[in-house]
Amino acid sequence: MSDEVEPGRVRVRLDLSYDGRDFSGWARQRGRRTVQGELEEALRIVTRSPEAFELTVAGRTDAGVHARGQVAHVDLPEELWEAHRDKLLRRLAGRLPHDVRVHRVTAAPPHFNARFSAIWRRYAYRVCDHPGGVDPLLRGHVLWHDWPLDVDAMNEAARRLLGEHDFAAYCKRREGATTIRTLRELRWERRADGVVEARVVADAFCHNMVRSLVGALLFVGDGHRPPSWPGEVLAAGVRDSAVHVVRPHGLTLEEVGYPADDLLAARNAEARNRRTLPGSGSGTGSGTAVVAGCC
């Protein structure tokens, strides 16, 4: 996976959204319906190409997780891009299923990489604690929690998780991947319609991280654990059986942030360095602060 585009090709950025309920996640899988699979097939058909073009994505969302602000890139032959660039967006809209939409297609700046260039990802998780359940019109995007939630207690607990930490206690480990992340923002608010919404921002997320954090904070919000408990789990560094990975349908990838164009190459190099915490050794190597896992 390179930041340099092969001669004769153009790197194209796609901004897209999808309803994840009927997908087996982003990543292409044999015999399963995936966002990547649908997009790559649609792109091949509308460009009338004999070859498929592989997409690279900012965050590989899990089965059932939604996206409003997903970003991907693809390298297309120059002649194909020139022939289709003005009509590509409309043609994709006509070919793609209704639960995935591409909103913007542009030639990417030099060194742009949808995955490694990203400096932060923002997710939202939405919960309803109304005793009567979730509004039927929101049921595909909001989790029902059958206990009243104390938002202030959840925010008190969340503040103890901010910063750079090893989030091994809240992640599903993957071979060769670091679990060190910088959690920039984690806060809850109750919307006017009563839905309790978490805003979660980090440089990257490891597998199941957001849904595990939400599971721990819901236990605080409903009074089953004190606000100190999620921080204690983090410090222990091991999975706690009381931390539940909440269901995926309440989670949406809202936005991906990138640096200025002249900083892209430096960001890509930084993202590929294997991360360590201060005092734990060198921060170099292959690996990945920005493993495109989710949540």
C-alpha positions in Angstrom: 0.0 0.0 0.0 1.9 3.0 -1.3 1.5 6.8 -1.1 3.1 7.1 -4.5 0.7 6.6 -7.4 2.0 4.4 -10.3 2.8 6.3 -13.5 -0.2 6.5 -15.7 -2.7 6.4 -12.8 -4.6 9.0 -10.8 -5.5 8.7 -7.2 -9.2 9.5 -6.7 -10.8 10.3 -3.3 -14.3 9.2 -2.7 -16.5 10.6 0.2 -19.3 8.3 1.0 -22.0 7.1 3.5 -23.9 3.9 4.1 -26.5 2.3 6.3 -24.6 -0.7 7.7 -27.5 -2.9 8.8 -27.5 -5.2 5.8 -23.7 -5.3 5.3 -21.1 -7.7 6.7 -18.9 -4.7 7.4 -16.7 -2.7 5.0 -14.1 -5.3 4.0 -14.7 -7.5 1.0 -15.5 -11.1 2.0 -16.3 -14.1 -0.2 -20.0 -14.9 -0.2 -21.0 -11.9 2.0 -22.4 -8.5 1.1 -19.9 -5.8 2.0 -19.6 -2.0 1.3 -16.2 -2.5 -0.4 -17.6 -5.3 -2.6 -20.6 -3.2 -3.7 -18.5 -0.1 -4.5 -15.7 -1.9 -6.3 -18.2 -3.8 -8.5 -20.2 -0.6 -9.2 -16.9 1.2 -10.1 -15.9 -1.6 -12.5 -19.2 -1.6 -14.2 -19.7 2.2 -14.7 -16.2 2.6 -16.1 -16.7 -0.4 -18.3 -13.4 -1.8 -17.1 -12.3 -5.4 -17.4 -10.3 -5.1 -14.2 -11.5 -4.4 -10.6 -9.9 -1.4 -8.8 -9.2 -2.0 -5.1 -10.4 0.7 -2.6 -8.4 1.8 0.5 -10.6 3.1 3.3 -10.1 5.4 6.3 -11.8 3.0 8.7 -12.9 -0.6 8.1 -16.2 -0.6 9.9 -17.7 -3.8 11.4 -20.9 -5.5 10.4 -23.9 -3.3 11.2 -21.9 -0.1 11.8 -23.0 2.9 9.8 -21.0 5.7 8.1 -21.9 9.3 7.3 -18.4 10.6 6.6 -16.3 7.6 5.3 -13.4 8.3 3.0 -11.7 5.9 0.5 -9.3 6.2 -2.4 -8.7 4.3 -5.6 -6.0 4.5 -8.3 -7.5 4.7 -11.8 -5.8 4.7 -15.2 -5.4 8.3 -16.4 -7.4 7.8 -19.6 -10.2 6.1 -17.7 -10.4 9.0 -15.2 -10.4 11.6 -17.9 -13.1 9.7 -19.8 -15.5 9.3 -16.8 -14.6 12.0 -14.2 -17.5 14.4 -15.1 -20.2 11.7 -15.0 -18.7 9.2 -12.5 -20.7 10.5 -9.5 -24.1 10.3 -11.3 -23.3 6.9 -12.8 -22.3 5.5 -9.4 -25.6 6.8 -8.0 -27.5 4.9 -10.7 -25.6 1.7 -10.1 -25.1 1.5 -6.3 -27.8 0.1 -4.0 -29.8 2.6 -2.0 -28.0 1.9 1.3 -24.6 3.2 0.1 -24.0 6.6 -1.6 -20.9 8.3 -2.9 -21.3 12.1 -2.3 -18.0 13.4 -3.8 -15.4 12.2 -6.3 -12.2 14.2 -6.7 -8.6 13.8 -7.8 -6.6 13.5 -4.6 -3.5 15.7 -3.8 0.0 14.2 -3.9 0.7 11.7 -1.1 -2.9 11.4 -0.1 -3.8 8.1 1.5 -7.3 7.6 2.9 -6.1 5.4 5.7 -2.6 6.6 6.6 -3.1 10.3 6.0 -6.0 10.6 8.5 -5.2 12.4 11.7 -8.5 11.7 13.5 -11.7 9.9 13.2 -15.0 11.0 14.8 -17.7 8.5 15.7 -21.1 8.9 17.4 -22.9 6.3 19.4 -26.6 6.9 20.1 -28.6 5.4 23.0 -32.3 5.7 24.1 -33.1 5.1 27.8 -36.8 5.9 27.5 -38.8 3.1 29.3 -41.1 2.8 26.2 -38.2 2.0 23.9 -36.7 3.6 20.8 -38.8 5.6 18.3 -39.5 3.1 15.5 -38.1 5.5 12.9 -34.7 5.5 14.7 -34.5 1.9 15.7 -31.8 1.1 13.1 -29.4 3.7 14.5 -30.2 3.9 18.2 -29.6 1.4 21.0 -32.3 0.9 23.6 -30.9 0.7 27.2 -33.5 -0.4 29.6 -32.2 1.7 32.5 -32.2 5.5 33.1 -28.8 7.0 32.4 -27.0 9.7 34.4 -25.1 11.7 31.7 -23.1 13.6 34.2 -21.7 10.4 35.8 -20.9 9.1 32.3 -19.0 12.3 31.4 -17.1 12.1 34.7 -16.0 8.6 33.9 -15.2 9.5 30.3 -12.7 12.3 31.3 -10.5 9.7 33.0 -10.0 7.9 29.7 -8.8 10.9 27.6 -5.3 11.1 26.3 -2.7 8.6 25.0 -3.0 5.2 26.6 -2.7 1.5 25.8 -6.4 0.6 25.3 -5.8 -3.2 25.4 -8.5 -3.5 28.0 -11.1 -2.1 25.5 -9.8 -3.7 22.3 -9.9 -7.0 20.5 -6.2 -7.7 19.9 -4.9 -8.3 16.4 -1.6 -9.9 15.6 1.1 -7.4 15.1 -1.1 -4.3 15.8 -0.6 -1.9 18.6 -3.4 -1.0 20.9 -2.0 2.4 21.8 -4.3 5.2 20.8 -4.9 8.9 21.6 -8.4 9.5 22.7 -9.0 13.2 22.0 -12.7 13.5 23.0 -15.3 11.4 24.6 -18.4 13.1 25.9 -22.1 12.5 26.2 -25.1 14.8 25.8 -28.8 14.3 25.9 -30.4 15.6 22.8 -33.7 17.5 22.8 -35.5 14.3 21.7 -34.1 12.4 24.7 -31.5 10.3 22.8 -28.2 10.2 24.6 -25.4 10.7 22.2 -21.6 10.0 22.6 -19.1 12.0 20.6 -15.9 10.0 20.3 -12.7 11.4 18.6 -9.3 9.7 18.4 -6.3 9.5 16.0 -7.4 5.9 15.3 -9.4 3.1 16.9 -8.6 -0.5 17.5 -11.1 -3.3 17.0 -14.2 -3.0 19.2 -12.7 0.0 21.0 -15.7 2.4 20.7 -18.3 -0.1 21.5 -16.4 -1.4 24.5 -15.9 2.1 25.9 -19.6 2.8 25.4 -20.5 -0.5 27.1 -18.3 0.5 30.2 -19.8 4.0 30.4 -23.4 2.7 30.1 -22.6 0.6 33.3 -21.6 3.8 35.0 -24.6 5.7 33.7 -27.1 3.2 35.0 -25.5 3.0 38.4 -24.0 -0.5 38.2 -20.4 0.9 38.5 -18.8 4.1 39.9 -17.3 6.7 37.6 -13.8 5.5 38.6 -14.4 2.0 37.2 -13.7 2.5 33.5 -10.4 4.2 34.3 -9.4 1.3 36.6 -10.2 -1.2 33.8 -8.0 0.9 31.4 -5.1 0.9 33.9 -5.3 -2.8 34.5 -4.7 -3.4 30.8 -6.7 -6.6 30.5 -10.2 -7.3 29.3 -12.8 -7.2 32.1 -15.8 -9.6 31.6 -18.1 -6.8 32.9 -17.2 -4.6 29.9 -19.8 -5.5 27.2 -19.2 -4.7 23.5 -22.5 -3.0 22.7 -24.5 -3.7 19.5 -23.1 -2.1 16.3 -26.3 -0.4 15.0 -25.9 2.5 17.4 -22.5 3.4 16.0 -21.8 5.8 13.1 -18.6 7.0 11.6 -19.3 10.7 11.3 -16.1 12.3 9.9 -12.5 11.8 9.1 -9.9 14.6 9.4 -6.8 15.1 7.3 -3.9 17.6 7.5 -3.1 20.3 5.0 -1.9 18.9 1.7 1.8 19.8 2.3 1.8 17.7 5.5 0.4 14.5 4.0 3.7 12.8 3.3 4.9 13.4 6.9 1.6 12.2 8.3 1.8 9.0 6.3 5.3 8.2 7.6 4.2 9.0 11.2 1.2 6.8 10.9 3.3 3.8 9.8 5.5 3.9 12.9 4.7 1.4 15.5 3.7 3.3 18.6 4.9 2.9 22.2 4.1 4.8 25.3 6.7 7.2 26.7 9.4 5.3 28.5 8.6 1.9 27.0 11.2 1.9 24.2 11.6 3.0 20.6 8.6 4.2 18.6 9.8 2.9 15.2 8.9 -0.1 13.2 6.2 -1.4 10.9 2.9 -1.5 12.4 0.4 0.8 13.0 -1.0 3.6 14.9 -3.6 3.7 12.2 -4.7 0.2 11.8 -8.0 0.7 10.0 -10.0 -1.4 12.4 -13.2 -0.5 14.1 -15.1 0.0 16.7 
